[in-house]
């Protein structure tokens, strides 16, 4: 006899499916926005009846083959096409605002850096909570990265000073404050730096932890051979265009025997081997490998959602290895996570056994080239 699920269980499954449907709708609207931008630049019409009719006809045939009501399928797609056209008309009305779009690569990079400052101004008070309540793959990554950091720090014979490059609100510094005599964090955002110093003061740690507003592309403001450990975590090494200079500066300030851990976005990650995934994955942020940017959802002062682009370049394992070996430094390298980075976050909600199993799979794949992040560590000899 068939065992029926109760209404609570069925309701929970319906809610999961509904959420995933809405995420797919959001992804379609993102694509529609890209279509609108292309049409404006190529001076093409927003509504093209022949194309839309063919698309509706195709979905009607698909519904017939798969046993879905054709009228329902047609109605859903028609509503989506209608909303896409409205979105593109709004874009057209705001075309004048696009007149200052940067043209050169340097102009584009400067705009992305400004965007980063806009984001940090919006996020600095909620940044820590957003990662504590983050998507499963990102939480799994942070846990794994913490384990690697702990191992690297345990190898140190000198624990006088740690530098946290791109420190944000100082999460790493606070995690390891017991280990080091002194910790200095650098971040390009004045809002992040001020907030982090406030947290240090509230925790009575301001005598040993200090955060400074620094653009790392201008160098690391520390004397030669002064530092025990340098960390650049959570893909932050991909956020700096002149990362080679940052590596040079890191090796300059490290003492002999000092160690480092850097994290990059991985160009060869399984998640990026698809040209396009139609769902939101378990990562809180993913990179656009075609334009060297993170596409971040944010809300403006009117609570209107918008996508803000900030600079981020994905690297291959070979490129990351060469950054250090060309400077005479041997490194160890792993990638993480692989499977959780391609699956929808909703699949992991309230599924501890599934979470544990996927984490085990991802940890078994760290020596592959498929993880979303590249984590590289080494020592200055």
N, C-alpha and C positions, 0 to 999 in steps of 0.2 A: 504493500500500500504506500502511495506517495505521501511523503511527509511534507506538510505545508509550512512555509515560513510564516511567522506571525507578522502582524501589521507593523510592529516596531522595526523588525529586521528589514522588511520590505521597504518601509519608509526611509530607512537609512540608506539602502541601496539606491532608491530613487533620488535621494538628495545628492548622492555622489555622482550619479549620471547627470542630473540637472546641472551641477557645478561644472562638470567637464564639458557639457554642451555650451554653457556660457563662455567657458574659456576658449572653445573653438570659435565661437562668435567673435570674441575679442581678437583672436588671431586673424579672422577674416577681415575685420575692420582695419587692422594694421596693414594687411595686404592692400586693402582698398585705398588706404592713405598713400601707399607707395605708387599705386596705379594712378591716383590723382596727380601726384607730383610729376610722374612721367608724362601724363596727358598735357599738363600745363606747359612743360618744357618743349614738348613736340607740337603744341597747339592743336591737339586732337579734341574731339567732342567728348563731353562727359557721358552722355547717354547714347549708346549705340544699340538700337533696337534689334538689329539682326544678330548681333553677338549674344545679347541677353536672351533672345528667343531660342537660339541654339542651346544655350546653357540650360534653360528651363526644360526644353525638349529632352535633353540628355538626362537630366535628373528624373524626369517622368519615366523614361525607359528603365533607368536604374531601379527605381522604386518598383516597377512592374516585375522585374526579374527577381528582386529580393523580397517580394511579398509585402511591401509597404504601400499604404494607400497613396495612389498617385496624386490625388488632389491635395493631400496633406503635404507631400513632398514639394509640390509646386508652390503651395502657399508659403511654406517656410522659406524657400529659395527666393520667391518674389519679394518677401519682406526684407530679406538680407540685401538683395540687389537695390531695393528702394532706399534702405538706410545707407548703403555704400554711395549711392548717387548724391544723397543729401550731404554726406560727409565731404564729398569731392566739390560740391557747390560751395560749401563753407570755405574750403581751401581756396577756391577761385576768388571768393570775395576778399580773402585775406592776402591775396597775391602781392599787394603792395608791400607787405611786411617782409617779403622775401628779397627785396631789392638789395639788402645788405648781406646776402648770403656770401660767405667767403669763397673765393675762386681758387687761390693757390693752396698748396699743401700746408704751408706755414700758417696762412690765415685760418684754415680749417682747424689746425692743431690749437691755435690760440683760442678759437671759439670753444673747442672742447674743454680746454682748461678753465675757461670762464664758466662753462656749464657745470663743471665739477664744483666750483665754489658756490654756485647757485644751489646745487643739491645739498652740499654740506650745511649751508645755512638753514635749509628746510629740515634736515635730518638730525642735527647734532644732539637734540634732546631725546630722540627716540631711537637712535642708531643701535645702542646696545640691546634694547628690548626687541628690535626687529630681527636681530640675529639669534637671540635666545628663543624666539618663536618662529624661527625661519623654516624654510622648506627642508624636507628630510635629507636630501643629498648634501645640502650646505651644512646642516648640523653634523652629519656624519663626517664631512670633510674637516670641520673645525675640531672635532674630537680626535680624528686621526692626526691632524697637524699638531695638536697639543701633545700627543704621545711622542711624535718625532722631535718636537722642541725639547721635551723633557729629556729624551735620550741624548740629544746633542749637548744640552747644558750639563748633564751629568759627566760628560767627557772632559769638561774644563778643569784645568788646575788653577786658573785665576778667575775670580768672579768679582772683580772690582767694579766694572762698568759694562752695562748693556745698552745698546742703541736700538730703538724701535723706529724703523724708517717707514713713514706713512702710517703713523700710529693711530689715527682717528681719535677715539675717545680714551685710548690707553688700555684697552682690554688686555693685551699681552703683558704690558708692564705691570698691571695689577696682579696678574696670575703668577708672576715670577718674582715679585718684590722681595720675598723672603730669601731668595738665592743670591741676589747681587747687593753689593754695598751701595751702588748708585745706579739709577736708570734715567736715561734721557730719551724722550720721544720727540720726533719731528713730524710735522704735518703741514701741508700747504694751506690748510684752512684755519683762519684765525678763530672761527667759531668752534671748530673741533678742539683746537689747542686750549682755548679759554675754558671750555667745558671740562676737558680732561684735568686741567690744573685745579678746577673747582672740586672735582671728584677726589683728587689727591689730598686736598686740604680737608675735605669732609671726613676722609678716612685716616687723617693724621699721618699721611705718608709724604707730605710736601717737603720734608727735610731730606728725603732720599730719592724722590721721583719728581722730575720737572719736564714739562712739555713746552716746546718752542715752535713758533710758526716759521717754517723754512721751506723754500722751494729746493728740493734735492738736486735739481738740474744745475743749480748754482754751486753745488758742492756740499760736503758735510762739515759743519763748523766745529771740528774737533782736532786736536793736535795729532801728529803722527804717533803711531804705536801707543795709543792711549786706551784702547777699547778691548774688552774681553770677548764680547759676543755681539753680533749684528743680526737682526731679523727684519725681514720684509715679507709679511705673510699675506695669505688670502688673495693671491694673484696680484698683489700690489706692484711687483716688479714689472708686470706688463703695462702698468699705468703710466710709466715714465718713458718718453720716447728716447731719451739719451741714456738708456740703462747701462751702456758700456762705461760711461763716466761715473755712474753710481757704483759700479763694481770696482773701478779704479780707486775711487774714494774709500770704499769699504776696505780694500786691501791696504790702503795707506794708513787708515786709523787703527786697524787691528794690530794688536801685539803679536809677536811671534808665538805661535801656539793658540792664538785666538781662533774662534770658529764663527761660522755664519750659516744662516738658513734663509733661502729666497724662494718665493712661490710665484710661478708664472701661469698664465692660461696656456693650455696645450693645443697647438694647431692641429695635431693628429688625433685628438680625442675622438672616441667613437661617436659622441654627441654631435660632432661637427662633420662627420663623414657623410651624413645626410645633408643635402642641400637645404632641406627644410623639414622641420618637425611641426606638425599642426597643433600640438598640445604644449602646454606649459610643463616643463620638466621639474624634477625635484631640486633644481638649483635656483637660488634666489636671484641670481643674475647670470646671463649667458652672453657670450661675445658675438658680435657681428664680424666674422672673419674677412668679409669682403670690403669693409670700410674702416677696419681697425677701431672699433668703438664698442662700448657697452650701451645697449639700448635700454634705458631705465625708465620705468613708469613712476611718475611723480604727480603731485597736485600743486597747482599754483595758489596764489593768495586768495583766489575766488573758489578754491576747492575743485577746480576743473582739472580732470586728469589729462596729462600730456606725456609724451615720450621725449626724454632728454638724452642726448648722446654725449658720452664722455669718452676720452681717449683710452683705448686698451688694445694692445697688439698681442696676438697669440704667437707663440714660438714652438718650434719642433724640439724634440729631445736633443738632436745634433746641434741646433743653434744655441740652446742653453748650455750644453756642455762646452761648446767652443768659446762662449763668453768668458769662461774661467780657465780652460786649458791653454788658450792663447796667451793668458797672463801667467802661465806657469803654475796653476793651481789644479790639483786633482779633486774631483767631486764625486759624491754619491747622488744618485738620482732615482726618484720613483714618480709614478703618476697615480692620481686618485681623485675622485671615484669614477668608475666606468659604468656599471649597470644602473645604479641609482640616478645617474646624471641624464639618462635618456628616458626614464619612465615618469609618468604623471605623478605629481606629489600626492594626489588623492588616493592612489593605490596603497600608500603607506600609513594612512591615518587609522589609528586604533588597530594596527596590525603588528604587534611587537615581534611575533615569530617571523613574519615576513621581513621586517626590518633587520632582525638579527641574521637571517639567512643571506640577505642581499649584502649586508656589511661584510660577512665572511667571504662572499664571492669577490667583492671589490678588493678586499685585502689580499686575496690570492692573486689578483691581477696587477699588483702595484709595479711589478717589473716589466709590464707590457708598455706599449706606447699609447694606450687607449683611455687613460684617465683624464678627467676634465682639467686638472691642474698638474703642473710639473713642480715637484718640490726638490730643490737641489741644496745640498749641504756640503761643507768642506772646512778645511783648516788652512790658515796661513802658516807656512813652515819657515 
